[in-house]
Amino acid sequence: MAPERQTATMRQVGLGRLLPLGRLEHGTWITESAACGVLSRATNGLSGIRVGTMRIRLVDPQAASEPSVPAPFTALPPGLLRIEAEFSAPASQPLPDSAEGLREALFTAASERLGLEAGAIDLHVTNLLENPTPKAGPRPDTTFPPPMPEPGTPGRSHQGHACIAGQQASTSTGHRLAALAAAVPGVSLMPGLAGTPMPRIGQTSAPSVRITDSNDPPGRHVQIELATDETHRALDVALSVRTAVATAATADAPGPVTVAILVTAIEPAKE
């Protein structure tokens, strides 16, 4: 394995579980930690409820579909997701009411703020609070473990194509695609991720772009890793970037172009 590809692989493993974002045809993924952060913040308006550990996994790994485009390394295949959350509830309020309010807030945020296809929400109460304190800022008890992929559901990455003629061309093309992606509304601070080094646009690092050209069969796959801001729905931003990049990447491509988007972080909305 080439050193740059090994670095990219290790980087993506370090990102933890990568969840399908949207439907099969969308070709978009998001890190579990980014999704859980948004979901947790969506519960801040629930009186007395404290969300603790949260995890997201496939409802049924065996029912998952093959991705419509080459997926990021370790990414879960498209399928309905199960959100699991531990929480503390106020003792003064009926527990079923607290659980139902939390479940509704999570379902709404998953759909409207992120674009996740949530099929189930499992809640586990860990404590009843006699005198819950008012919420103020991030809660230290909220944790999102950086897990490895689901057992039996390995990431279905097809990035084994050799970067033959496209390797040299990928630097200039990558810079162009990165600048294009960074200009899409909702794209936020960019992580300096694996792939061809990208320029800085103003004070913001450009998105990470990985281009893989193949000759047999001829084609090009582009993977974009980026961050979004919470004032925009994550899936909408990702799809806008995907459309813009897919069009621009065809100019010097050896064949048909596919694009995958990975949202690695979501910047909280400023209050």
N, C-alpha and C positions, 0 to 999 in steps of 0.2 A: 504494500500500500504506500502511495506517495506521501511524503511528510505533510503536505498541505491537506490532503484528504484525511489523513490520520488525525490531524488537529481538528478538522471540521467534525469528524465523527466523535471524538472525545468531548468536544464542546456541546454537541447536541445531547449526548448521554448526560452531561452535567445539567442540562436544562430540565431534567425530570420527565414526567409523563407528558406526552404531546397529544392533545385531544382533538378530534375532528370538530371543526367549526363550520356550522351550516350543513348542507346536504351533500350527498355523494358527488354531484357534479361541480361543487364549488371549489374543490381542490385547495382547501384552506384548513390550517391547524392553529392551535393556540396552546401555550404552556399551561399546565394545571395550576401553577402558582399564580399566573396572571388572572386566570378565570376565577379562582377562589378569592383573590383579593377584591375583585369587583362584586362578587356575590356577598362577601362579608360586609362590605361597605353599604350594600343595599339594605342590610338589616338594621342600620343605625337608627332608623326611625321607629323601631319596634320597642315599646316601653318595657323596660326591665329585662329584656332578653339579651343574653350574652352568647355569641357563637364561639365555639372552641375549634377543635380540629375539624377540618373539612377535607374530603376526598371526592374525586370524580373518576368514574370508571365506566366501562361499557355495561349496559344492562345485560346483554347476552353476547359474549364474544363470538359464539358460534354462528350468530345471525348477522354478524357484521359483513359489510360488502368490500370488495376489492376497490381501492381508490381509483378515481377516474384519471389521475395523473400520478407520476412517480412521487411517492410520499417521502417526507423527511425521515432520516434514520431514527428508529425507535418509535415512530408515530403510530398511534392506534388507528385501525381502519375505520372508515365511516360507519356509524351506527348510533342507535339511541343511547343516551348517557344516563347514568344513575349518580345523583348527588347525595353524598352521605355527610351529615353534619351532626356534631355534638353541640349541645347548648344547655345553658342554665336558664331557668324561667322563674318569674316572680311567684312566690307562694300564695300571694293574694289573688291570683288570677287562675281560673280553671285551666289545667294543663292542656286539655284538648284545644281550647281557644288559642293558647300561646303557640302550640304546635301548628295549628291551621294558619295562623297569621304568618309564622315563619315560612311555612311551606309555600304559601301564596307569594310572599316576597321573593323567595328564591326562584320559583318558576318564572315570575315576571321579569326579574333581572336577567335570568339565563336567556330568555327570548329577546327582550327589548333592549338590553344593554350590550349583550354579547352576540347573540345569534346561535347559541348552543341548542342542539336538539335534545332536550331533556325529556326522558321517558319515565323517570321515577325519582322520587326524593325520599330518602330514608333519614329519619331524625331519631337521635338518641339523647334523652335528657340525662344530664350528669349531676345536676344540683338544683335545689329549690332555694331561691334567695328570699330571705325574710325582709331585708331592707336593701333592695337593689339601688346602686348609686347611679346618678345621671351619667349618660354617656358623654365622653369628651375625647375626641381623637381616636387614634388606632388603639385597639385593645390588645394588651400584651399576651392574653391567653389564647388568642387566635393563632393557630399554627397550620401550615400547609406543608406536610413532609415532602421532600424531594424524592419521590419513589422511582423505582425502575419500572420497565414496562410490565404489563400484565403477563403472568405465566401462561404460556400456550398461545399468546397473541403477539408474536414478534413484529417489530416494525417492518413494514413492507416497502423497503426502499429499493428503488431500481437504479441507483446512481452508480452502478458498476460500469456503465458505458465508458469507454476510453475517450478522454478529451484529446482527440487527434488534431485535426486542423483547427478546431475551435479554441484550443488552449491559449495560443498567442493572441487571438482576436478578442478573447474574453476580457482583457484588461480595459481596453477603450470602450468596448460594448458595455461592460459592467459599470463603468463610471457613468455612462450615458443613462443606463437603466436605473441606476441608483438615484441620480438627480431627478429623473422622471417620477420615481416612486415617492421621493421626499417631498415633491410638490403637491401631492394629493392631499386635500383637506382631511384632517384627522390623523395624519402621520405625525408622530411626536418625536421625542428624543430617540436617536438611533443607537442601538448597541453596536459596539465594534466587534462584530462576530466573524466567524471563519469565512474563508473565501478570499477573493481578490481584494487587496486593500482599497478602500473607497475614500473619496475626498471628503472634506468637511464643507458643508454648505452653511455659511455664516458661522454660528457657534454650535451647530448641530452636526454630528457625524451622520453620514449618509447611510442608507440601508445596506445591509450585507447582501451581496448578490453572488450566487454560485451558478455558473453556466457550464453545462455539460453538453458538448456536441458529439454526435456519433455518426459514423458512415454506414453502418450496417445494422438496421436500416438507417438511412439518412434522417436526421432530426436534431432538435435542440430542446433541452430541458433547462428551465430557469427556476431557481429557488430564491425567493426573497425573504429575508428575515428582518422584521421591523417592529417598532413599538407604536402604539396608538394612544390618543388621549381619550379620557372617559366621557367627554362631551359628545363623542361620535360613537355610534354602534360599531363594535369591532368588526363584525362580518361585513358591513357596508363598506368600511374603509378598505378592508382586505380585497373585496371584489373589485373596487374601483382601481386599486393598484394592479390587480391581476389583469384587468382588461387593458389598462394603459401599457403595461409591460409586454403583454402578449402581442399587441399590435406593433410596438416598436422593435421587438426582438426578431421580427421576421426579416428585417432588411438584409442581413448578411448570414442568415441561418442556412445550414446545409439541407434543411428539410422542414417538416411541420414542427411547430413550437408548442410545447406544453409549459405551464407555469404553476408552481406551488407557492403558497404564501404561508409563512409561519409567524404568528404574532407572539413575540417573546415577552412583552411587558405592556401594561396599560397604565398610563400616568393618571393618578387621581385628579378629579376635577377640583379646581381651586375654589375655595369657599369665599 
